[in-house]
């Protein structure tokens, strides 16, 4: 690709100190604590909870760790059956629930499910799914259609989950039919059910998934999005459906990384540059499954060294250049939408290199590319890769530059 075809977007990138910054400035640490205290206090009576203590963590910007994006506030909360935990992220004084119990508290503990999640934050506040860990914990309660709930009778397996309740119905002779719509990220890696009475049937999307306590083997009945779940059992049933979601988000290995017009030695790429040069880089993120990934981010960094600017085309990404010109470090962050099992997401980037002076020997910099914020990922080793770009001037003497075309 000729330099003139990319000079305009790269010039825009280079002149920006910090493009597409977050919409709201972060609250102070004290303001974040006060905001969460207010939320918990406002719903303490109806939710039958009390605040034990708070823990605050600063959340830095992946493109500039010195910049604070938000504060995460974790709360240890006392409720009827013991301690539990809830979490919020606070930006600009506005707390956003990012855990199941926090979502319940924000909604006033109605024991009614929210609608379909439309963002990562909405996924994180579902009452039955701990988005960050991928743990599913669905207990019998008044959230099930057709149920009249008794008092809580047992703690759930997960501290954040709703209490296990014994369920009856307004009209119940021999068999109780409970239904509930669960929004799930596809097929779980494992699931199990425990019910207090027999016989029972767990029906998922119209087909029987389990009739006995223990492991649910028909995992293929679960799907991404809305799942209609039915529990058919005698009156007075108390049950808990648990599971774990796993997804392996990865970037393609460096062995599949290519740099046009460059010689390769291992993960080092050597390109001839008698002056400014431009080119393209391609990155790929893949979800190896088995679950879907509702949201994640892709980040590419150019490190200290040669002056290289990079822009990803065709996507709305947030970019940062540390200086007003092409001096490194340089980074770009792109939000990934829903990525299904086996799905690949491609990123096409253009780069421009400018030598500090002419003539020169050689200059190099590294490019690190990674997928971040992918929930329930059991394999972190394939999420980040690094390659090195070497630009060879007329006075270069290295063995790698000798092979550069």
Secondary structure, DSSP 4 states (H G I P E B T S, - for coil): --GGGTHHHHHHHHH-SB-S--SSPPPPHHHHHHHHHHHHHHHHHHHTEEEEEEEEEEEEETTEEEEEEEEEEEEEEEETTEEEEEEEEEETTEEEE-SHHHHHHHTTS-S-------SHHHHHT-TTEETTTTEEEEE-STTSBT-EEEEEEE--SSTTSPPEEEEE-SS-SS-EEEEEEEEEEB--SEEEEEESSSSEEEEETTEEEESSSEE---GGG--EEEEEEEEEE-TTB-EEEEEE--EEEEEPPGGG---TT-EEETTEEEEE-SS-EEEEEEEEEEEEEEB-BS-EEEEEEE-SSS-EEEEEETS-EEEEESSSSSPSPEEEEEEE--B-TT-EEEEEEEEEE--SSSS-SEEEEEEEEEEE--TT-S-GGGSEEEEEEEEE-TT--SHHHHT--
